[in-house]
Amino acid sequence: METKTITIRVNAKVARAFEAASEEQQQHYSVSNLVMRLDAKDLWKK
């Protein structure tokens, strides 16, 4: 399977959640999976 690298901007809460994950967990996270794990009202607050 071909893989591609993408760059996305995320807020600090998403970044901390990803950085706190183990390397193995990071490899299995998808953007939607990370977003679903966080509280949407905090995530999208302006």
Secondary structure as the mmCIF struct_conf table of DSSP 4:
data_model
#
loop_
_struct_conf.conf_type_id
_struct_conf.id
_struct_conf.beg_label_comp_id
_struct_conf.beg_label_asym_id
_struct_conf.beg_label_seq_id
_struct_conf.end_label_comp_id
_struct_conf.end_label_asym_id
_struct_conf.end_label_seq_id
HELX_RH_AL_P HELX_RH_AL_P1 ALA A 12 ALA A 20
BEND BEND1 ALA A 21 ALA A 21
HELX_RH_AL_P HELX_RH_AL_P2 GLU A 23 HIS A 28
HELX_RH_AL_P HELX_RH_AL_P3 VAL A 31 ARG A 37
BEND BEND2 LEU A 38 LEU A 38
HELX_RH_AL_P HELX_RH_AL_P4 ALA A 40 LEU A 43
BEND BEND3 TRP A 44 TRP A 44
#
